[in-house]
Structure formats: structure tokens, C-alpha cells
Amino acid sequence: MSVPSISTRLSRAFGTGRRSSPSRAVTASPWRPVLIRVPLDVALERNRQRRADAIVPEASIRTVASLFEPPTVEEGFSRVRIVEA
């Protein structure tokens, strides 16, 4: 069973991917994702503190934040761990 990556999730958000059918049987994956949830304002501030050649455009961070879909057990994971940062 393949596990969707962030690029798969973003392609779904942009309409270029396809979601699996809800009727499809899902077997629990041994992989257990850990989502480290960081508030957008914290992520933007940390980005501003990076060295000049490593700064990510703010618009890119905001776009990913608005489109990101957190992993779910419905995708076949046996558990999803969420850490609040």
C-alpha cells in the first residue's frame, strides 16, 4: 500500500491528483505519521529569521498552509500522532 506524500496531497488540492474511492478497502499501514502542527504566524516568523539565501517566499508558505491536508486513519494508517509546536 502506498502512503500519500505531501506532493500527492498538494496535487489533490490543485485538482491534478485523484482521491481514492471511499468504498475501497483500506488495510492499516505499519507507517505512523507524525504531524508537527506549527501555527502559521510562528512558521512565518521562523522563516524571517532564516539566512537570506534560505528564506522561503511568504506566499508559498501561506499557500501550502491553506492547502495542506493532515494525514488521517481513513488513509490506512493505524494511528496518526499530532504534536503541537
C-alpha positions in Angstrom: 0.0 0.0 0.0 1.4 3.4 -0.9 1.3 6.3 1.5 0.3 9.7 0.0 3.1 12.2 0.2 2.7 15.9 0.7 3.2 16.4 -3.0 0.3 13.9 -3.6 -1.8 15.9 -1.1 -1.0 19.2 -2.8 -1.7 17.8 -6.3 -5.1 16.8 -5.0 -5.6 20.3 -3.6 -4.7 21.7 -7.0 -7.0 19.3 -8.8 -4.3 17.4 -10.6 -4.5 14.2 -8.4 -7.3 11.9 -7.7 -8.7 10.7 -4.4 -9.1 7.0 -3.8 -12.6 5.8 -3.8 -14.2 5.8 -0.4 -15.6 2.3 -1.0 -12.1 0.9 -1.5 -11.0 -1.4 1.4 -8.1 0.1 3.3 -5.7 -2.1 5.3 -3.9 -0.4 8.3 -0.4 0.6 7.3 2.5 -0.1 9.7 3.6 3.5 9.0 2.5 6.0 11.6 2.8 9.6 10.5 3.7 12.4 13.0 2.2 15.8 12.2 4.1 18.6 13.9 1.5 21.4 13.9 3.0 24.9 13.9 0.8 28.0 13.8 1.2 30.0 10.6 2.4 33.1 12.4 5.2 31.1 14.1 6.2 29.5 10.8 6.3 32.9 9.1 8.4 34.4 12.0 10.9 31.4 11.9 11.1 31.9 8.1 12.0 35.6 8.6 14.8 34.5 10.9 16.5 32.3 8.3 19.6 33.4 6.5 18.8 35.5 3.4 19.5 32.7 0.9 17.3 30.2 2.7 14.1 32.3 3.1 11.0 30.7 1.5 8.6 33.2 -0.2 5.9 34.1 2.3 3.2 33.5 -0.4 4.5 29.9 -0.8 4.2 29.2 3.0 0.7 30.6 3.1 -0.4 28.6 0.0 0.9 25.3 1.5 -0.7 26.1 4.8 -4.0 26.7 3.2 -3.9 23.6 1.0 -2.3 21.1 3.4 -4.4 18.1 4.4 -3.3 16.4 7.6 -2.9 12.6 7.4 -5.9 10.6 8.7 -6.5 7.0 9.8 -9.0 6.8 6.9 -6.0 6.7 4.6 -5.0 3.4 6.1 -2.7 4.5 8.9 -3.2 2.6 12.2 -2.6 5.8 14.1 -1.8 9.5 13.4 0.2 11.3 16.1 -0.2 15.1 16.3 2.4 17.2 18.1 1.5 20.8 18.9 4.6 23.1 18.5 
